[in-house]
Amino acid sequence: MNQDVTDYIQNIKQDWQVEVCKRIDQIIHESIPEVEERLQYGKPHYRKNGKYACVLGTAKEWVSFTIFNGATLEAPEGFFEPGDPDRKTIKIRKGQAVDYELVATLIRQASSSL
C-alpha cells in the first residue's frame, strides 16, 4: 500500500466516489496480489512487474477506471467507453450499479500476462 494513494482516495470530495474508489482499490489488490501502487500524474496507478495494469481517477460526475493490456477483454455492450482497444475505460456515475465481480475478472485477465 502506498500512503499517497490512500490519501488520494480519502481526500475525494464526494462520498459515493470515495466508496467506489475504495472498492476498486480493494479489488485490484485482491486480483493482483503483487501489485505496486503509486500516485502518478495526480492519480493512483497500479503496476505489475513494472508494467501498468490500471489507473483510477475521479472527475466531477464520475469515477474513471482504466485497465491496460485489455485488447482481448470482453464485456457487455456499453460497459467500456469507446477508445484505445488496449486501454479499456469504465466510467462509473453516481447511483450506477457496478458489477465488481466482472471488474475483478477483467483485472485478473488483463494482468495475467504482465
Secondary structure by P-SEA (a helix, b strand, c coil): ccaaaaaaaaacccaaaaaaaaaaaaaaaaacccbbbbbcccbbbbbccccccccccccccbbbbbbcccccccccccccccccccbbbbbbccccccaaaaaaaaaaaaaccc
